[in-house]
Amino acid sequence: MAKITKADAALFTPQAQRARELTPAERERQEQLEQFRRLIGKLTDADQAFLVRPEGNEKPITIRQRLLRVAGDMNVEIAVRKHGDGFLVGLLTPERRTNHGLDRASARRERLRKSLGCVH
């Protein structure tokens, strides 16, 4: 049987509801996202690069997706490339842009555009 006690109706207001405490995994994720924000904030030119290695049981694809999501939130285009057991992270430049996902004709046009020095 449930125990019923009288409570103050003010507890229904959002200010009265206590904020839920983060679990250790959620806290670690938040710290990692903040670390990625600082890393991306340090990228000021194409000559800078950082090596990010997964620790413990982290999956590399998860790290890569989080890096790209944080960069997207910050409106910064980054290049993420595999390097050894981690990733190289730097600003996206035309040379670092891949043709992945383009059909052959589009890739050929893109290469021609680059060789002619077109900005588009």
LOMAR-517425 format. One record per residue: residue in one letter; x, y, z of N, C-alpha, C in turn. Coordinates in Angstrom, 1 decimal. Example, Ala and Ser with C-alpha at 12.3 -4.5 7.8 and 13.67 -1.06 7.14 Angstrom:
% residues 2
+---------+--------+--------+--------+--------+--------+--------+--------+--------+--------+
! residuo !    n_X !    n_Y !    n_Z !   ca_X !   ca_Y !   ca_Z !    c_X !    c_Y !    c_Z !
+---------+--------+--------+--------+--------+--------+--------+--------+--------+--------+
!       A !   13.2 !   -5.7 !    7.8 !   12.3 !   -4.5 !    7.8 !   13.2 !   -3.3 !    7.8 !
!       S !   12.8 !   -2.2 !    7.1 !   13.7 !   -1.1 !    7.1 !   12.9 !    0.0 !    7.9 !
+---------+--------+--------+--------+--------+--------+--------+--------+--------+--------+
END
This chain:
% residues 120
+---------+--------+--------+--------+--------+--------+--------+--------+--------+--------+
! residuo !    n_X !    n_Y !    n_Z !   ca_X !   ca_Y !   ca_Z !    c_X !    c_Y !    c_Z !
+---------+--------+--------+--------+--------+--------+--------+--------+--------+--------+
!       M !    0.8 !   -1.2 !    0.0 !    0.0 !    0.0 !    0.0 !    0.9 !    1.2 !    0.0 !
!       A !    0.5 !    2.3 !   -0.7 !    1.2 !    3.5 !   -0.8 !    1.0 !    4.4 !    0.4 !
!       K !    2.0 !    5.2 !    0.8 !    1.9 !    6.1 !    1.9 !    1.5 !    7.5 !    1.3 !
!       I !    0.5 !    8.1 !    1.8 !    0.0 !    9.4 !    1.3 !    0.2 !   10.4 !    2.4 !
!       T !    0.9 !   11.6 !    2.0 !    1.0 !   12.7 !    3.0 !    0.6 !   14.0 !    2.2 !
!       K !    0.3 !   15.0 !    3.0 !   -0.1 !   16.3 !    2.4 !    1.2 !   17.0 !    2.0 !
!       A !    1.2 !   17.7 !    0.8 !    2.3 !   18.4 !    0.3 !    1.9 !   19.8 !   -0.1 !
!       D !    2.8 !   20.7 !   -0.2 !    2.6 !   22.1 !   -0.6 !    2.3 !   22.1 !   -2.1 !
!       A !    1.3 !   22.8 !   -2.5 !    1.0 !   22.9 !   -4.0 !    2.0 !   23.7 !   -4.7 !
!       A !    2.8 !   24.5 !   -4.0 !    3.9 !   25.3 !   -4.7 !    5.0 !   24.4 !   -5.3 !
!       L !    5.0 !   23.1 !   -4.8 !    6.0 !   22.2 !   -5.4 !    5.8 !   21.9 !   -6.8 !
!       F !    4.6 !   22.2 !   -7.4 !    4.4 !   22.0 !   -8.8 !    5.0 !   23.1 !   -9.7 !
!       T !    5.4 !   24.2 !   -9.1 !    6.1 !   25.2 !  -10.0 !    7.5 !   24.8 !  -10.4 !
!       P !    7.9 !   25.1 !  -11.6 !    9.2 !   24.7 !  -12.1 !   10.4 !   25.1 !  -11.2 !
!       Q !   10.3 !   26.2 !  -10.6 !   11.4 !   26.7 !   -9.7 !   11.6 !   25.8 !   -8.5 !
!       A !   10.5 !   25.2 !   -8.1 !   10.5 !   24.4 !   -6.8 !   11.1 !   23.0 !   -7.1 !
!       Q !   11.0 !   22.6 !   -8.4 !   11.5 !   21.3 !   -8.7 !   13.0 !   21.3 !   -8.7 !
!       R !   13.5 !   20.3 !   -8.0 !   15.0 !   20.3 !   -7.9 !   15.6 !   19.7 !   -9.2 !
!       A !   16.7 !   20.3 !   -9.6 !   17.4 !   19.9 !  -10.8 !   18.0 !   18.5 !  -10.5 !
!       R !   17.8 !   17.6 !  -11.5 !   18.3 !   16.3 !  -11.4 !   19.8 !   16.3 !  -11.5 !
!       E !   20.4 !   15.5 !  -10.7 !   21.9 !   15.5 !  -10.7 !   22.3 !   14.6 !  -11.8 !
!       L !   23.5 !   14.9 !  -12.4 !   24.0 !   14.1 !  -13.6 !   24.6 !   12.9 !  -13.1 !
!       T !   24.5 !   11.8 !  -13.9 !   25.2 !   10.6 !  -13.5 !   26.7 !   10.8 !  -13.9 !
!       P !   27.5 !    9.9 !  -13.3 !   29.0 !   10.0 !  -13.7 !   29.2 !   10.0 !  -15.2 !
!       A !   28.5 !    9.1 !  -15.9 !   28.7 !    9.0 !  -17.4 !   28.3 !   10.3 !  -18.1 !
!       E !   27.2 !   10.9 !  -17.6 !   26.7 !   12.2 !  -18.2 !   27.7 !   13.3 !  -17.9 !
!       R !   28.2 !   13.3 !  -16.7 !   29.1 !   14.3 !  -16.3 !   30.4 !   14.2 !  -17.1 !
!       E !   30.9 !   13.0 !  -17.3 !   32.1 !   12.8 !  -18.1 !   31.8 !   13.2 !  -19.6 !
!       R !   30.7 !   13.0 !  -20.1 !   30.3 !   13.4 !  -21.5 !   30.3 !   14.9 !  -21.6 !
!       Q !   29.7 !   15.6 !  -20.6 !   29.7 !   17.0 !  -20.5 !   31.1 !   17.6 !  -20.5 !
!       E !   32.0 !   17.0 !  -19.7 !   33.4 !   17.5 !  -19.6 !   34.1 !   17.3 !  -21.0 !
!       Q !   33.8 !   16.2 !  -21.6 !   34.4 !   15.9 !  -22.9 !   34.0 !   16.9 !  -24.0 !
!       L !   32.7 !   17.2 !  -24.0 !   32.2 !   18.2 !  -24.9 !   32.8 !   19.6 !  -24.7 !
!       E !   32.9 !   19.9 !  -23.4 !   33.6 !   21.2 !  -23.1 !   35.1 !   21.2 !  -23.5 !
!       Q !   35.7 !   20.1 !  -23.4 !   37.1 !   19.9 !  -23.8 !   37.2 !   20.1 !  -25.3 !
!       F !   36.2 !   19.5 !  -26.1 !   36.2 !   19.7 !  -27.5 !   35.9 !   21.1 !  -27.9 !
!       R !   35.0 !   21.8 !  -27.2 !   34.8 !   23.2 !  -27.4 !   36.0 !   24.1 !  -27.3 !
!       R !   36.8 !   23.8 !  -26.2 !   38.1 !   24.5 !  -26.0 !   39.0 !   24.2 !  -27.2 !
!       L !   39.1 !   23.0 !  -27.6 !   40.0 !   22.6 !  -28.7 !   39.7 !   23.3 !  -30.0 !
!       I !   38.4 !   23.3 !  -30.3 !   38.0 !   23.9 !  -31.6 !   38.1 !   25.4 !  -31.5 !
!       G !   38.0 !   26.0 !  -30.3 !   38.2 !   27.4 !  -30.1 !   39.6 !   27.8 !  -30.3 !
!       K !   40.6 !   26.9 !  -30.2 !   42.0 !   27.2 !  -30.3 !   42.4 !   27.1 !  -31.8 !
!       L !   41.5 !   26.5 !  -32.7 !   41.9 !   26.4 !  -34.1 !   41.6 !   27.8 !  -34.7 !
!       T !   42.7 !   28.5 !  -35.0 !   42.6 !   29.8 !  -35.6 !   43.0 !   29.9 !  -37.1 !
!       D !   43.9 !   29.0 !  -37.5 !   44.4 !   28.9 !  -38.9 !   44.7 !   27.5 !  -39.3 !
!       A !   44.9 !   27.3 !  -40.6 !   45.1 !   26.0 !  -41.1 !   46.4 !   25.3 !  -40.7 !
!       D !   47.3 !   26.1 !  -40.1 !   48.6 !   25.5 !  -39.7 !   48.5 !   24.8 !  -38.4 !
!       Q !   47.3 !   24.9 !  -37.7 !   47.2 !   24.2 !  -36.4 !   46.4 !   22.9 !  -36.6 !
!       A !   46.9 !   21.9 !  -35.8 !   46.2 !   20.6 !  -35.8 !   46.4 !   20.0 !  -34.4 !
!       F !   45.4 !   19.2 !  -34.0 !   45.4 !   18.5 !  -32.7 !   45.2 !   17.0 !  -33.0 !
!       L !   45.8 !   16.2 !  -32.1 !   45.6 !   14.8 !  -32.2 !   44.7 !   14.4 !  -31.0 !
!       V !   43.6 !   13.7 !  -31.3 !   42.7 !   13.3 !  -30.3 !   42.6 !   11.8 !  -30.3 !
!       R !   42.9 !   11.2 !  -29.1 !   42.9 !    9.7 !  -29.0 !   41.9 !    9.3 !  -28.0 !
!       P !   41.1 !    8.2 !  -28.4 !   40.1 !    7.7 !  -27.4 !   40.8 !    7.1 !  -26.2 !
!       E !   40.1 !    7.2 !  -25.1 !   40.7 !    6.6 !  -23.8 !   39.7 !    5.5 !  -23.4 !
!       G !   40.2 !    4.5 !  -22.7 !   39.3 !    3.5 !  -22.1 !   38.5 !    2.8 !  -23.1 !
!       N !   37.2 !    2.7 !  -22.9 !   36.3 !    2.0 !  -23.7 !   35.5 !    2.9 !  -24.7 !
!       E !   36.0 !    4.1 !  -25.0 !   35.4 !    5.0 !  -25.9 !   35.5 !    4.5 !  -27.3 !
!       K !   34.5 !    4.6 !  -28.1 !   34.5 !    4.2 !  -29.5 !   35.0 !    5.4 !  -30.3 !
!       P !   35.9 !    5.1 !  -31.3 !   36.4 !    6.2 !  -32.1 !   35.3 !    6.9 !  -32.9 !
!       I !   34.3 !    6.2 !  -33.4 !   33.3 !    6.8 !  -34.2 !   32.5 !    7.8 !  -33.3 !
!       T !   32.3 !    7.5 !  -32.1 !   31.6 !    8.4 !  -31.2 !   32.4 !    9.7 !  -30.9 !
!       I !   33.7 !    9.6 !  -30.8 !   34.5 !   10.7 !  -30.6 !   34.4 !   11.6 !  -31.8 !
!       R !   34.5 !   11.0 !  -33.0 !   34.5 !   11.7 !  -34.3 !   33.1 !   12.5 !  -34.4 !
!       Q !   32.0 !   11.8 !  -34.1 !   30.7 !   12.4 !  -34.2 !   30.6 !   13.6 !  -33.3 !
!       R !   31.1 !   13.4 !  -32.1 !   31.0 !   14.5 !  -31.1 !   31.8 !   15.7 !  -31.5 !
!       L !   33.0 !   15.5 !  -32.0 !   33.8 !   16.6 !  -32.5 !   33.1 !   17.3 !  -33.6 !
!       L !   32.5 !   16.6 !  -34.6 !   31.8 !   17.3 !  -35.7 !   30.5 !   18.0 !  -35.2 !
!       R !   29.8 !   17.4 !  -34.2 !   28.6 !   18.1 !  -33.7 !   29.0 !   19.4 !  -33.0 !
!       V !   30.0 !   19.3 !  -32.1 !   30.5 !   20.5 !  -31.4 !   30.9 !   21.6 !  -32.4 !
!       A !   31.7 !   21.2 !  -33.4 !   32.1 !   22.2 !  -34.4 !   30.9 !   22.8 !  -35.1 !
!       G !   29.9 !   22.0 !  -35.5 !   28.7 !   22.5 !  -36.1 !   28.0 !   23.5 !  -35.2 !
!       D !   27.9 !   23.2 !  -33.9 !   27.2 !   24.1 !  -33.0 !   28.0 !   25.4 !  -32.9 !
!       M !   29.3 !   25.4 !  -33.1 !   30.1 !   26.6 !  -33.0 !   30.2 !   27.3 !  -34.4 !
!       N !   29.6 !   26.7 !  -35.4 !   29.7 !   27.2 !  -36.8 !   31.2 !   27.3 !  -37.3 !
!       V !   31.9 !   26.2 !  -37.0 !   33.3 !   26.1 !  -37.5 !   33.4 !   24.8 !  -38.3 !
!       E !   33.9 !   24.9 !  -39.5 !   34.1 !   23.7 !  -40.3 !   35.5 !   23.1 !  -40.0 !
!       I !   35.5 !   21.8 !  -39.6 !   36.7 !   21.2 !  -39.3 !   36.9 !   19.9 !  -40.1 !
!       A !   38.1 !   19.5 !  -40.2 !   38.5 !   18.3 !  -40.9 !   38.9 !   17.3 !  -39.8 !
!       V !   38.4 !   16.1 !  -39.9 !   38.7 !   15.0 !  -38.9 !   39.3 !   13.9 !  -39.7 !
!       R !   40.5 !   13.5 !  -39.5 !   41.1 !   12.4 !  -40.3 !   41.7 !   11.4 !  -39.3 !
!       K !   41.6 !   10.1 !  -39.7 !   42.2 !    9.0 !  -38.9 !   43.7 !    9.2 !  -38.9 !
!       H !   44.3 !    8.9 !  -37.8 !   45.8 !    9.0 !  -37.6 !   46.2 !    8.0 !  -36.5 !
!       G !   46.8 !    6.9 !  -36.9 !   47.2 !    6.0 !  -35.9 !   46.0 !    5.4 !  -35.1 !
!       D !   46.0 !    5.6 !  -33.8 !   44.9 !    5.1 !  -33.0 !   44.0 !    6.3 !  -32.6 !
!       G !   44.1 !    7.4 !  -33.3 !   43.3 !    8.6 !  -33.0 !   42.8 !    9.3 !  -34.2 !
!       F !   42.6 !   10.6 !  -34.0 !   42.2 !   11.5 !  -35.1 !   43.0 !   12.8 !  -35.1 !
!       L !   43.3 !   13.3 !  -36.3 !   43.8 !   14.6 !  -36.4 !   42.7 !   15.6 !  -36.7 !
!       V !   42.7 !   16.7 !  -36.0 !   41.6 !   17.7 !  -36.1 !   42.2 !   19.0 !  -36.5 !
!       G !   41.7 !   19.6 !  -37.5 !   42.1 !   20.9 !  -38.0 !   41.0 !   21.6 !  -38.7 !
!       L !   41.3 !   22.9 !  -39.1 !   40.3 !   23.7 !  -39.8 !   40.1 !   23.1 !  -41.2 !
!       L !   38.9 !   23.1 !  -41.8 !   38.7 !   22.6 !  -43.1 !   39.1 !   23.6 !  -44.1 !
!       T !   40.0 !   23.1 !  -45.0 !   40.5 !   23.9 !  -46.1 !   40.1 !   23.3 !  -47.4 !
!       P !   40.2 !   23.9 !  -48.5 !   39.8 !   23.3 !  -49.8 !   40.6 !   22.0 !  -50.1 !
!       E !   41.9 !   22.0 !  -49.6 !   42.7 !   20.8 !  -49.8 !   42.3 !   19.7 !  -49.0 !
!       R !   41.7 !   20.0 !  -47.8 !   41.3 !   19.0 !  -46.9 !   39.9 !   18.5 !  -47.1 !
!       R !   39.2 !   19.2 !  -48.0 !   37.8 !   18.8 !  -48.3 !   37.9 !   17.5 !  -49.2 !
!       T !   37.0 !   16.5 !  -48.9 !   37.1 !   15.3 !  -49.6 !   36.0 !   15.3 !  -50.7 !
!       N !   36.1 !   14.3 !  -51.6 !   35.0 !   14.2 !  -52.6 !   34.1 !   13.0 !  -52.2 !
!       H !   34.2 !   12.6 !  -51.0 !   33.4 !   11.5 !  -50.5 !   31.9 !   11.9 !  -50.7 !
!       G !   31.1 !   11.0 !  -51.3 !   29.7 !   11.2 !  -51.5 !   29.4 !   11.9 !  -52.8 !
!       L !   30.4 !   12.4 !  -53.5 !   30.1 !   13.0 !  -54.8 !   30.2 !   11.9 !  -55.9 !
!       D !   29.4 !   12.1 !  -57.0 !   29.6 !   11.1 !  -58.1 !   30.8 !   11.5 !  -58.9 !
!       R !   31.2 !   10.7 !  -59.8 !   32.5 !   11.0 !  -60.6 !   32.4 !   12.3 !  -61.3 !
!       A !   31.3 !   12.6 !  -61.9 !   31.3 !   13.9 !  -62.7 !   31.4 !   15.1 !  -61.8 !
!       S !   30.7 !   15.0 !  -60.6 !   30.8 !   16.2 !  -59.7 !   32.2 !   16.3 !  -59.1 !
!       A !   32.9 !   15.1 !  -58.9 !   34.2 !   15.1 !  -58.3 !   35.2 !   15.7 !  -59.4 !
!       R !   35.0 !   15.4 !  -60.7 !   35.8 !   15.9 !  -61.7 !   35.7 !   17.4 !  -61.9 !
!       R !   34.4 !   17.9 !  -61.8 !   34.2 !   19.3 !  -61.9 !   34.8 !   20.0 !  -60.7 !
!       E !   34.8 !   19.4 !  -59.5 !   35.4 !   20.0 !  -58.3 !   36.9 !   20.1 !  -58.5 !
!       R !   37.5 !   19.1 !  -59.0 !   39.0 !   19.1 !  -59.2 !   39.4 !   20.1 !  -60.2 !
!       L !   38.6 !   20.3 !  -61.3 !   38.8 !   21.2 !  -62.3 !   38.7 !   22.6 !  -61.8 !
!       R !   37.7 !   22.9 !  -61.0 !   37.5 !   24.2 !  -60.3 !   38.7 !   24.5 !  -59.5 !
!       K !   39.2 !   23.6 !  -58.7 !   40.3 !   23.8 !  -57.8 !   41.5 !   24.2 !  -58.6 !
!       S !   41.8 !   23.4 !  -59.7 !   43.0 !   23.6 !  -60.5 !   42.9 !   25.0 !  -61.2 !
!       L !   41.7 !   25.5 !  -61.6 !   41.6 !   26.8 !  -62.2 !   41.6 !   27.9 !  -61.2 !
!       G !   41.5 !   27.6 !  -59.9 !   41.6 !   28.6 !  -58.9 !   40.2 !   29.3 !  -58.6 !
!       C !   39.1 !   28.6 !  -59.1 !   37.8 !   29.2 !  -58.8 !   37.4 !   29.1 !  -57.4 !
!       V !   36.7 !   30.1 !  -56.9 !   36.3 !   30.1 !  -55.5 !   35.1 !   29.3 !  -55.2 !
!       H !   34.2 !   29.2 !  -56.2 !   32.9 !   28.5 !  -56.0 !   33.2 !   27.1 !  -55.6 !
+---------+--------+--------+--------+--------+--------+--------+--------+--------+--------+
END
